[in-house]
Amino acid sequence: MEFKSYWHATAPAFGRARTGPVEGHFDVVVIGGGFTGLSAALTLAKAGVKVAVLEANVVGFGASGRNGGHVNNGLAHGYGEAKEHLGAERAKRLYQMFDDSVDLIESLVAEEGIECNFRRGGKLKLASKPSHVAGLRANFELVHREVDPDTDFLEEADLEGEVGSQSFHGAMRMRKSAMMHMGRYVTGLAQAAERRGATIWENAPMTAKQRTATGWELITPKGKLRASQLIVATNSYSGKSLAWFRRRILSIGAFIIATRPLTDAEVAATMPGNRTCVTTMNVGNFFRLSPDNRLIFGGRAKFSTVSDQATDARSGEILRASLAKIFPQLSSIEIDYCWGGLVGMTKDRFPRAGVHEGMIYGMGYSGHGAQLSTHLGQILARMAMGERDANPLEGLPWPAIPFYNGKPWFLPLVGAYYQLKDRIS
């Protein structure tokens, strides 16, 4: 078993990062070389804007290369909860953002010739307990009626041709959802941005920043840049120089395992529907088949603020046990990859985008960034080009989390609370 992301291990390296010192003046500098930052850079470069990307590691190192590979539409919440929290108009607009995000990725993949196994397979939200069925059905009826007619509800008997498990009692099917190879996509996105004229530096973390009369001066270990505008796209990987965001983003570990490739018979017995799947538990699981038919299976196995080999290994054992419970036929299957990453959560689990002290930002995807980040990156680029009405999240309050400075000491308590909710639901 390798302790590395399957997406990293099976994708080509970017290979076009700028070598030499970090220097020069740019119209826009983007901090972060994940989906958000690269999408912003690509949009700006296509518009003729002189843009640079500063990535602290390599492109796709963070959440963009450490997720479950789902490109799902729909919200992190029940749609009714979103309406209550945001109001009907904003909830509908946010829901539409996710639909637009999947459409945008599909069109970008075609336009830029990115070979990343993009496929509209649909998503199943699976009821893990009989008591979850009524709530899931109510959410489906509201979504189907108001914002997404490309949905249907599957009774327990309908699941036989979808998922080879006796653990579920019904499902909401969302037909617009998709999947892709995240490593190949992020590499292709970086290559497209560079090909269009963006300058990308890897292993160049921003260690300090300073406002100037004409914009920004950005310090890295490799040198410094000057920029007229700054886009921050760091999410849960925000460094100490971005303390304002760190007080508002909870960095929570998510962990994933990938099996050896399944045989045709094992695929038919386990994932005959070949869709992305998520469960209704608060501390639940998500899974799908990879392009080479591995089962990629993840979840918040531990409420941890770190992802290192020791934590990943312990979490991997918990995930293996969960996999065996859901799919007993795979209880002894070999696990080839085990990895973790940090998910950027907001307190209310809604994403944020806006401008703070001259910094244009987008983050806080709360586990739904793989689908939304490309679209939001494009929106941030449009904001940098003067389209300030482009932001559908404008004006959404984002106060700091009380008694929080970037280290979520309370995370074990939160984990215990959600685990208790799962037991009694």
C-alpha positions in Angstrom: 0.0 0.0 0.0 1.3 3.5 -0.9 0.5 6.4 1.3 -0.1 8.8 -1.5 -3.1 10.2 -3.4 -4.2 7.9 -6.3 -4.8 11.1 -8.3 -1.2 12.2 -7.8 0.3 8.8 -8.4 -1.5 8.2 -11.7 -1.3 11.6 -13.3 1.5 13.3 -15.3 3.4 16.0 -13.6 2.7 19.6 -14.7 6.3 20.1 -15.8 6.0 23.7 -17.1 6.5 25.7 -13.9 8.7 28.8 -14.2 12.3 28.1 -13.0 14.5 30.7 -11.6 13.7 33.6 -9.2 10.3 34.9 -8.4 10.2 38.4 -9.9 8.4 40.9 -12.0 5.2 43.0 -12.0 1.8 41.4 -12.9 -1.7 42.7 -13.3 -2.9 39.9 -11.1 -1.1 37.4 -8.9 -3.1 34.4 -7.7 -2.1 32.6 -4.5 -2.8 28.9 -4.7 -2.4 26.5 -7.6 -5.4 24.3 -7.1 -8.7 24.3 -9.2 -9.8 27.8 -8.0 -6.5 29.5 -8.6 -5.7 27.8 -11.9 -9.2 28.5 -13.2 -8.8 32.1 -12.3 -5.4 32.3 -14.0 -6.7 30.6 -17.1 -9.7 33.0 -17.4 -7.4 36.0 -16.9 -4.8 34.8 -19.4 -7.4 34.1 -22.0 -8.6 37.7 -21.6 -5.0 39.0 -22.2 -4.3 39.9 -18.5 -0.8 39.4 -17.3 -1.2 36.9 -14.5 1.1 34.8 -12.2 0.3 31.9 -9.9 2.3 31.3 -6.7 1.9 27.7 -5.5 3.4 26.7 -2.1 4.1 23.1 -3.3 3.2 21.7 -6.7 0.0 22.4 -8.6 -2.8 20.3 -7.2 -0.9 19.4 -4.1 -3.8 20.3 -1.7 -7.5 19.5 -1.8 -7.6 19.6 -5.6 -5.5 16.4 -5.7 -6.7 14.8 -2.5 -10.5 14.5 -2.9 -12.8 11.7 -3.8 -13.1 12.5 -7.5 -16.8 13.6 -7.5 -18.1 16.4 -9.6 -21.5 16.6 -8.1 -24.2 19.2 -8.4 -26.4 20.0 -5.4 -25.6 21.6 -2.1 -23.8 20.4 1.0 -27.1 21.0 2.9 -30.6 20.0 2.3 -32.1 22.6 -0.1 -34.8 23.5 2.4 -32.1 24.3 5.0 -30.3 26.5 2.5 -33.6 28.4 1.7 -34.1 29.0 5.4 -30.6 30.2 6.0 -30.0 32.2 2.8 -33.5 33.0 1.5 -35.2 31.5 -1.5 -33.5 33.7 -4.2 -29.9 33.2 -3.0 -30.4 29.5 -2.3 -31.6 29.0 -5.9 -28.7 31.0 -7.2 -26.2 29.0 -5.2 -27.8 25.7 -6.4 -27.5 26.9 -10.0 -23.8 27.7 -9.4 -23.2 24.0 -8.8 -25.1 23.1 -12.0 -23.1 25.7 -13.9 -19.9 24.4 -12.3 -20.4 20.9 -13.8 -21.3 22.4 -17.2 -18.2 24.6 -17.1 -15.8 21.7 -16.3 -17.3 19.7 -19.1 -16.8 22.6 -21.6 -13.3 23.3 -20.4 -12.2 19.7 -20.7 -13.4 19.7 -24.3 -12.1 23.2 -25.2 -8.6 22.6 -23.7 -8.3 19.0 -24.7 -7.9 17.8 -21.1 -7.9 14.0 -20.9 -9.2 13.4 -17.5 -12.0 10.7 -17.9 -14.8 13.2 -17.4 -18.1 11.4 -17.4 -21.7 12.4 -16.5 -22.6 9.3 -14.5 -25.0 10.8 -12.0 -24.9 10.8 -8.2 -26.8 8.8 -5.5 -27.5 10.2 -2.1 -28.1 6.9 -0.2 -30.3 6.6 2.9 -28.1 4.8 5.5 -31.0 4.1 7.9 -34.8 3.5 7.4 -35.3 6.6 9.5 -33.4 8.7 6.9 -35.8 7.9 4.0 -38.5 10.4 4.8 -36.1 13.3 5.1 -34.3 12.4 2.0 -37.6 12.0 0.1 -38.8 15.4 1.3 -35.5 17.0 0.1 -35.9 15.3 -3.2 -39.5 16.6 -3.7 -38.5 20.1 -2.9 -35.4 20.1 -5.1 -37.2 18.4 -8.0 -40.1 20.9 -7.8 -38.1 24.1 -7.4 -34.6 23.8 -8.9 -33.6 20.5 -10.4 -36.1 18.3 -12.4 -33.2 16.0 -13.5 -33.6 14.1 -10.2 -35.6 11.1 -9.1 -36.2 9.0 -6.0 -35.2 5.3 -5.8 -36.9 3.0 -3.5 -34.9 0.3 -1.7 -35.9 -2.3 -4.3 -34.6 0.0 -7.0 -31.1 0.0 -5.7 -30.2 -3.6 -6.8 -29.0 -2.4 -10.2 -27.1 0.6 -8.6 -25.2 -0.5 -5.6 -24.3 -4.1 -4.5 -25.0 -3.5 -0.8 -27.8 -4.2 1.7 -26.8 -1.2 3.7 -29.1 1.4 2.1 -32.9 2.0 2.1 -33.5 4.4 -0.7 -31.7 7.1 -2.7 -32.0 10.4 -4.4 -30.5 10.3 -7.9 -29.1 13.5 -9.4 -28.5 13.0 -13.1 -26.4 16.1 -13.8 -23.5 14.9 -11.5 -20.2 13.7 -13.0 -16.8 12.3 -12.1 -13.3 12.6 -13.5 -9.6 11.9 -12.8 -8.7 14.8 -10.5 -4.9 14.6 -11.0 -5.2 14.7 -14.8 -7.7 17.5 -14.7 -5.5 19.8 -12.4 -2.4 19.1 -14.6 -4.4 19.9 -17.7 -5.8 23.0 -16.2 -2.3 24.2 -15.2 -1.0 23.4 -18.7 -3.9 25.3 -20.3 -3.3 28.4 -18.2 0.4 28.3 -18.9 -0.2 27.8 -22.6 -2.5 30.8 -22.7 0.2 33.0 -21.1 0.0 32.6 -17.3 3.2 32.3 -15.4 3.2 29.6 -12.7 5.8 29.2 -9.9 5.8 26.0 -7.8 7.4 25.6 -4.4 7.0 29.3 -3.9 4.8 30.0 -0.9 3.8 33.6 -0.1 5.4 34.3 3.2 4.5 38.0 3.5 2.6 40.6 1.7 2.5 44.4 1.8 0.1 47.0 0.3 1.8 49.5 -1.9 0.6 52.7 -3.6 -0.1 50.7 -6.8 -1.1 47.3 -5.4 0.8 44.6 -3.6 4.3 43.4 -3.0 4.5 39.6 -2.3 7.4 37.9 -0.7 8.5 34.3 -1.3 11.7 32.3 -0.5 12.5 32.6 -4.2 12.1 36.3 -4.5 9.2 38.8 -4.7 6.5 40.0 -7.0 4.6 43.1 -7.5 0.9 42.9 -8.4 -1.8 45.4 -9.2 -4.4 42.9 -7.8 -4.3 39.9 -5.6 -6.5 36.8 -5.7 -6.4 34.4 -2.7 -7.4 30.8 -3.5 -5.8 28.9 -0.6 -8.8 27.5 1.2 -7.7 25.2 4.1 -4.1 25.6 3.1 -3.9 29.3 4.0 -0.6 30.2 5.6 0.1 32.5 8.5 0.3 35.5 6.2 -3.4 35.0 5.6 -4.6 35.1 9.2 -7.9 36.7 8.4 -9.0 33.7 6.4 -7.5 31.2 8.9 -9.9 32.5 11.6 -12.8 31.7 9.4 -11.9 28.4 7.8 -11.9 25.1 9.7 -9.3 22.8 8.3 -10.6 19.2 8.8 -9.0 16.0 7.6 -10.8 13.9 5.1 -9.3 10.4 4.3 -9.6 8.1 1.3 -8.5 4.6 0.3 -8.4 3.0 -3.2 -8.5 -0.7 -3.7 -6.7 -2.7 -6.3 -8.6 -2.7 -9.6 -11.8 -4.7 -9.4 -12.6 -7.6 -11.8 -15.6 -7.2 -14.1 -17.5 -9.6 -11.8 -16.6 -7.6 -8.8 -17.7 -4.4 -10.5 -21.0 -5.9 -11.4 -21.5 -7.1 -7.8 -20.4 -3.9 -6.1 -21.0 -0.8 -8.3 -23.2 -1.8 -11.3 -24.6 1.7 -11.6 -21.1 3.3 -11.8 -22.2 6.6 -10.2 -20.8 8.8 -7.5 -22.3 7.8 -4.1 -22.6 9.6 -0.7 -24.4 8.4 2.4 -26.8 10.3 4.6 -24.8 9.9 7.8 -23.2 13.0 9.4 -20.0 11.1 9.7 -20.6 9.2 6.5 -18.8 7.8 3.4 -18.5 8.6 -0.3 -17.3 6.3 -3.0 -17.0 5.7 -6.7 -15.1 3.6 -9.3 -11.8 5.0 -10.7 -11.1 5.0 -14.4 -9.3 1.7 -13.9 -12.1 0.2 -11.8 -10.7 0.7 -8.3 -13.2 1.4 -5.6 -12.3 4.9 -4.2 -13.8 5.0 -0.7 -13.5 7.9 1.7 -15.0 9.8 4.6 -14.1 11.7 7.8 -12.7 8.6 9.5 -11.1 10.8 12.2 -11.9 14.3 13.2 -8.3 15.4 12.7 -6.7 18.7 11.8 -3.7 17.0 10.2 -3.0 14.6 7.4 0.3 12.8 7.8 1.2 9.1 7.2 0.4 8.1 10.8 -3.0 9.7 10.8 -3.7 8.5 7.2 -2.8 5.0 8.2 -5.1 4.9 11.3 -7.9 6.5 9.2 -7.3 4.0 6.5 -8.0 1.1 8.9 -11.3 2.8 9.9 -12.2 3.2 6.3 -11.4 -0.4 5.5 -13.7 -1.5 8.2 -16.5 0.8 6.9 -15.9 -0.5 3.4 -16.2 -4.1 4.6 -19.5 -3.3 6.4 -21.1 -1.7 3.3 -19.5 -4.2 0.8 -18.9 -7.5 2.7 -17.8 -9.1 -0.6 -14.8 -6.8 -0.6 -13.8 -7.3 3.1 -10.4 -8.8 2.3 -9.6 -6.8 -0.8 -6.1 -5.3 -1.1 -5.8 -1.6 -0.6 -3.3 0.0 -3.0 -3.5 3.7 -1.9 -4.3 5.5 1.3 -4.2 9.3 1.6 -5.7 12.3 3.4 -6.2 16.0 2.8 -7.6 19.0 4.5 -11.2 20.2 3.7 -11.9 23.9 4.2 -15.1 24.2 6.1 -17.0 27.4 7.1 -19.0 27.4 10.2 -22.3 27.3 8.3 -20.8 25.1 5.4 -21.6 27.7 2.7 -18.8 28.9 0.5 -17.5 32.5 0.5 -16.2 34.9 -2.1 -15.6 38.6 -1.9 -13.0 41.3 -1.3 -11.2 41.8 2.0 -8.8 44.7 2.3 -8.2 44.6 -1.4 -7.8 40.9 -1.6 -10.2 39.0 -3.9 -10.9 35.6 -2.4 -12.9 32.4 -2.9 -12.9 29.4 -0.5 -14.8 27.5 2.2 -16.2 24.9 -0.1 -17.0 22.5 2.8 -16.3 19.3 1.0 -17.9 20.4 -2.3 -14.9 22.2 -3.9 -14.1 19.8 -6.6 -17.2 20.8 -8.5 -17.6 24.5 -7.4 -14.0 25.7 -7.4 -13.4 25.9 -11.2 -16.5 28.0 -11.6 -15.7 30.2 -8.6 -12.2 30.7 -9.9 -13.7 32.1 -13.1 -15.9 34.4 -11.1 -12.9 35.7 -9.1 -11.1 36.5 -12.4 -14.1 38.4 -13.6 -14.1 40.4 -10.4 -10.5 41.2 -10.9 -11.4 42.5 -14.4 -13.9 44.9 -12.9 -17.1 42.8 -13.0 -17.9 43.1 -9.3 -21.6 42.1 -9.8 -20.3 38.7 -11.0 -20.2 37.3 -7.4 -23.4 35.4 -6.4 -22.0 35.2 -2.8 -21.6 39.0 -2.5 -22.7 40.3 0.9 -22.9 36.9 2.7 -21.6 37.7 6.2 -18.5 35.9 7.2 -17.6 36.6 10.9 -14.6 35.0 12.5 -15.3 31.8 14.5 -15.2 32.7 18.2 -12.1 31.7 20.2 -10.5 30.3 17.0 -7.1 31.3 15.6 -6.7 28.6 13.0 -6.2 25.6 15.2 -9.6 23.9 15.9 -9.1 22.7 19.4 -12.8 22.0 19.6 -12.8 19.5 16.7 -13.0 16.3 18.9 -16.1 17.7 20.6 -17.7 18.4 17.2 -16.9 14.9 16.1 -18.4 13.4 19.2 -21.6 15.5 18.6 -22.1 14.3 15.1 -21.3 10.7 15.9 -24.0 10.9 18.6 -26.4 12.3 16.1 -25.7 9.4 13.8 -26.4 6.9 16.6 -29.7 8.3 17.6 -31.0 9.3 14.1 
